[in-house]
Amino acid sequence: MIAAGIDCGTNSIRLLIAEVREDESLEELDRRTRIVRLGQGVDATGAFAPEALERTFAAVDEYAEALRSHDVAGLLFGATSATRDASNREEFLEGVRSRLGVTPRVISGEEEARLSFTGATAASSDEARTLVVDLGGGSTEFVVGRGRGAEAVLDGALSTDMGCVRFTERFLRSDPPTAPEIEAARAAAREKIAEAEAAVGLTGLERVVGVAGTVTTVMAAALGLGAYDRSAIHDAPRPIAEVRKAAMDLLARPRSEREALRFMHPGRVDVIGAGALIFDAVLERVQELNPGLSEVRASETDILDGLTLKAAEEAR
């Protein structure tokens, strides 16, 4: 069966069209990412900006054309953090409906966490107690569980209002960010991580997997890649110390230097500093609570893969 998922977050909108096999593995037919910054200003105004909607609808039009070229049996459009927060979200939902013929599903934080875990662990072959950190533009999900894909058993999940776009707009306004800005952002990140620690439990971890564009970009830096390479990034274990060092390097750089990094998507240049700071703070606390944990992985499969699997399940 061919199924498709669309993940529309605060910073990017992504499409996956795939053949879904009986064992829940995916054969990718088309995967696309567009940085549209749908959540531009939502943290401050509580509403989508007209220009942000225009950029997003242009991407949806492109995706509609791609979907028409495949015999798609099921499509699930998931809208996450920014859409949960926007007062004028009906304008966005109707715009998508008119272009795709499906009603976007405004995904709760907990469902977002479960879908992220499903996607990130789809290829797992063991029962290691795993923390999946989905670091997006407007929110970061923490989910702990065991097992793989849709069969995983979750111990807990929490969505926090902490993301690279939200924290850039709130705290890191200078280029490069100043020490007081960084201190304020790190203090706020630690508060959100403490919420996750209380709600989910971050001890007894055997594996940590980060997903989404911030994490994979930091991992590309830690790997020393000359260009972005999904196959090199996916499931490659790296020492936490190396990843944290790469994150702090990205945070300290001015935007002009970030632009010159060949693995950096242009749409992430202005917000990667905040995302890197958040990921560094998460890894710092996780290692404090789990002294024997020395490595972290990034997964190129995430909520988008989870949405696609869910679309196939519902179509059946």
C-alpha positions in Angstrom: 0.0 0.0 0.0 1.2 3.5 -0.8 0.6 6.0 2.0 1.7 9.5 2.7 2.3 11.8 5.7 2.7 15.5 5.9 4.3 17.0 9.0 3.6 20.7 9.4 5.5 22.2 12.3 6.6 25.7 13.4 9.6 25.9 11.1 9.2 23.3 8.3 6.6 21.4 6.4 7.6 17.9 5.2 6.2 15.3 2.9 6.8 11.5 2.8 5.2 9.2 0.2 6.1 5.6 0.8 5.2 2.0 0.1 4.2 0.5 3.5 5.0 -3.1 3.8 3.2 -5.7 6.1 6.1 -5.6 8.6 5.7 -1.8 8.9 8.9 -1.0 7.0 8.8 1.9 4.5 10.1 2.0 1.0 10.5 5.7 0.4 9.1 7.0 -2.9 9.3 10.8 -2.3 10.5 12.8 0.6 10.6 16.6 0.7 11.2 19.4 3.1 10.4 23.1 2.8 11.3 25.7 5.4 8.2 27.9 5.6 8.4 29.3 9.2 4.6 28.9 9.7 5.1 29.8 13.4 6.7 33.2 12.6 5.6 35.4 15.5 3.0 33.0 16.9 4.7 33.0 20.3 4.3 36.8 20.6 1.0 37.4 18.7 -0.8 34.1 19.1 -1.8 34.1 15.4 -0.4 33.1 12.0 1.1 35.9 10.0 -0.4 36.3 6.5 3.0 35.9 4.8 3.7 32.7 6.8 0.4 31.3 5.6 1.2 32.3 2.0 4.6 30.5 2.2 3.0 27.4 3.7 0.2 27.2 1.1 2.8 27.4 -1.7 4.5 24.3 -0.2 1.1 22.5 0.1 0.4 23.2 -3.6 3.7 21.7 -4.5 3.0 18.6 -2.3 -0.5 18.2 -3.8 1.1 17.9 -7.2 3.5 15.3 -5.9 0.7 13.3 -4.3 -1.2 13.3 -7.6 1.7 11.4 -9.3 1.2 8.4 -6.9 -1.7 6.1 -6.2 -1.9 7.1 -2.5 -4.4 5.0 -0.5 -4.0 7.0 2.7 -2.9 10.5 3.6 -2.4 12.0 7.1 -1.6 15.7 7.5 -0.4 16.4 11.0 -0.2 20.0 12.3 1.8 20.4 15.5 3.0 23.1 17.9 2.3 26.4 16.0 -1.2 25.2 14.9 -2.0 24.2 18.5 -1.2 27.8 19.6 -2.7 29.9 16.8 -6.0 31.7 17.3 -6.6 31.9 13.5 -5.8 28.2 12.8 -9.2 27.7 11.0 -7.9 29.9 8.2 -4.9 27.6 7.9 -6.9 24.4 8.2 -9.4 25.5 5.5 -6.5 26.5 3.2 -5.1 23.0 3.4 -8.5 21.4 3.0 -9.1 23.3 -0.2 -5.8 22.2 -1.6 -5.5 18.6 -0.5 -9.0 17.5 0.1 -8.2 16.3 3.6 -8.7 18.0 7.0 -5.4 18.5 8.8 -5.2 16.7 12.2 -4.1 19.1 14.9 -1.9 16.7 16.9 -1.7 17.0 20.7 1.7 17.1 22.3 1.3 13.5 23.6 0.3 12.1 20.2 3.2 14.0 18.6 5.5 12.4 21.1 4.2 8.9 20.4 4.4 9.4 16.6 8.0 10.6 17.0 8.9 7.5 19.0 7.2 5.3 16.5 9.2 6.8 13.6 12.5 7.0 15.5 12.4 3.4 16.6 10.9 1.8 13.4 14.2 0.0 12.7 15.1 -0.9 16.3 15.8 -4.6 17.0 16.1 -4.6 20.8 14.2 -3.6 24.0 16.6 -1.0 25.2 15.0 1.7 27.4 15.1 4.6 25.0 14.6 8.4 25.3 13.5 10.0 22.0 13.9 13.8 22.0 12.0 15.5 19.1 13.3 19.1 19.0 11.1 21.2 16.8 10.5 24.9 16.1 7.8 25.5 18.7 8.0 22.5 21.0 10.2 19.7 22.2 8.8 16.2 23.0 10.4 13.8 25.5 9.2 10.2 25.2 10.7 7.2 27.0 9.8 3.6 26.1 10.9 0.2 24.9 10.4 -1.7 21.7 10.0 -0.6 18.1 7.5 1.3 15.9 3.8 1.0 16.6 4.4 -2.0 19.0 6.6 0.1 21.4 5.5 0.3 25.0 5.9 3.9 26.3 6.8 4.7 29.9 5.9 8.3 29.5 5.7 11.3 27.2 5.6 15.1 27.5 5.5 17.9 25.1 7.1 21.2 26.2 6.8 24.7 24.8 10.5 24.9 23.9 11.8 25.0 20.4 14.3 26.6 18.2 12.0 29.3 16.7 10.2 30.0 20.0 13.5 30.4 21.9 15.1 32.5 19.2 12.2 34.9 19.2 12.1 35.0 23.0 15.8 35.1 24.0 18.5 35.0 21.2 17.8 38.2 19.4 21.5 39.3 18.9 23.9 38.0 16.2 25.8 36.3 17.7 23.7 35.9 20.9 25.1 37.7 23.9 26.1 36.0 27.2 23.0 37.3 29.1 20.7 36.1 26.3 22.3 32.6 26.4 22.1 32.5 30.2 18.4 33.3 30.1 17.7 30.8 27.3 19.6 28.1 29.2 17.7 28.8 32.4 14.4 28.5 30.6 15.5 25.2 28.9 16.5 23.7 32.2 13.1 24.5 33.6 11.4 22.7 30.7 13.8 19.7 31.1 13.0 19.5 34.8 9.3 19.3 33.8 10.2 16.3 31.6 12.3 14.7 34.3 9.3 14.9 36.7 6.7 13.7 34.2 8.6 11.1 32.1 11.5 10.0 34.2 14.9 10.4 32.6 16.9 7.8 34.6 17.7 4.3 33.7 18.2 5.1 30.0 20.1 2.8 27.7 19.8 4.8 24.6 19.1 8.4 23.6 17.9 9.3 20.1 17.3 12.8 18.8 15.1 13.6 15.9 14.2 16.6 13.7 16.2 19.2 11.8 18.0 20.8 14.7 19.3 17.5 16.0 20.4 16.2 12.6 22.1 19.5 11.8 24.0 19.4 15.1 24.9 15.8 14.3 26.2 16.8 10.9 28.5 19.3 12.6 29.7 16.7 15.1 30.4 14.3 12.3 32.4 16.9 10.4 30.4 16.5 7.2 31.2 18.7 4.2 27.6 18.4 3.0 24.4 17.2 4.5 24.2 13.4 4.2 21.1 11.6 5.6 22.7 8.1 5.4 25.8 9.3 7.3 23.7 10.9 10.0 21.1 8.3 10.6 21.7 6.1 13.6 25.4 7.0 13.8 26.4 6.9 17.5 28.5 9.9 18.6 30.1 10.7 22.0 27.9 13.1 23.9 30.9 15.3 24.6 31.6 15.7 20.9 27.9 16.5 20.1 27.8 19.1 22.9 30.9 20.7 21.6 29.5 21.0 18.1 26.2 22.4 19.5 28.1 25.1 21.4 30.2 26.0 18.3 27.0 26.5 16.3 25.5 28.7 19.1 28.6 30.9 19.2 28.9 31.5 15.5 27.4 34.6 13.8 24.8 33.9 11.1 27.3 34.7 8.3 29.5 31.9 9.4 26.6 29.5 9.8 25.5 30.3 6.2 28.9 29.1 5.0 28.5 25.7 6.5 27.6 23.4 3.5 25.5 21.0 5.6 23.3 23.9 7.0 19.9 24.4 5.4 19.4 28.2 4.8 16.1 28.1 6.6 17.8 27.0 9.8 20.6 29.6 9.9 18.9 32.0 12.2 17.4 29.5 14.6 20.0 26.8 14.9 21.7 28.5 17.8 18.6 28.2 20.0 18.1 24.7 18.9 21.7 23.7 19.6 21.5 25.3 23.1 18.3 23.3 23.9 19.9 20.0 22.7 23.1 20.8 24.7 21.0 21.4 27.8 19.1 18.1 27.3 22.3 16.1 26.9 23.9 17.8 29.9 21.0 16.7 32.2 20.6 13.3 30.7 24.3 12.5 31.2 24.1 13.8 34.8 21.2 11.4 35.5 22.8 8.5 33.6 26.6 8.7 34.1 27.2 5.5 32.2 25.5 6.9 29.1 28.2 8.1 26.7 26.7 8.2 23.2 23.7 9.8 21.4 22.2 9.0 18.1 20.2 11.0 15.6 17.4 9.4 13.6 16.4 10.5 10.1 13.1 8.7 10.7 10.7 10.5 13.0 7.2 11.8 13.3 6.8 12.1 9.5 7.4 8.3 9.3 5.0 7.8 12.2 2.4 9.8 10.4 2.8 7.8 7.2 2.6 4.5 9.1 -0.6 5.8 10.8 -2.1 6.8 7.5 -1.6 3.3 6.2 -3.1 1.8 9.3 -6.2 4.0 9.0 -6.5 3.3 5.3 -6.6 -0.5 6.0 
